[in-house]
Amino acid sequence: MQIRTIKKNGIEIAVVNSKEILISDVQSALDFMVTVQYETGCNRIILYKSAIGEDFFHLSTKIAGDILQKFVNYRIKLAIIGDFSTYISESMKAFILECNRGKDIFLLPDEEKAAEKLSTV
């Protein structure tokens, strides 16, 4: 796991990239949050989609809801970045739209958009 921090609009944001899956279930999400917050002090995180297990993106598993609720409960804002065009189900499209309308969780195409969103909410 590689963690670096960026500053946008005066807000510190952790950017995490990994060749390994970092989040696959609720416990790994909690471990991830604690590690990033401990190492950076940031409560806003950009995470590359490749670091999240594929089951997260199948809404029928309910893993995404369980994991994202933990981020909200612990007041950590998260932007997941990557190509989401491969998900063609209407429920996933609606999920992405709903996340991006909120203030805590975002699914966006790139780091620049994620940093902008996380620094203004």
Stockholm file with secondary structure:
# STOCKHOLM 1.0

chainA/1-121         MQIRTIKKNGIEIAVVNSKEILISDVQSALDFMVTVQYETGCNRIILYKSAIGEDFFHLSTKIAGDILQKFVNYRIKLAIIGDFSTYISESMKAFILECNRGKDIFLLPDEEKAAEKLSTV
#=GR chainA/1-121 SS CEEEEEEETTEEEEEEECSSCCBSSHHHHHHHHHHHHHHHCCSEEEEEGGGBCGGGGCGGGCHHHHHHHHHHHTTCEEEEESCCTTCCCHHHHHHHHHHHHSSSEEEESSHHHHHHHHTTC
#=GC SS_cons         CEEEEEEETTEEEEEEECSSCCBSSHHHHHHHHHHHHHHHCCSEEEEEGGGBCGGGGCGGGCHHHHHHHHHHHTTCEEEEESCCTTCCCHHHHHHHHHHHHSSSEEEESSHHHHHHHHTTC
//
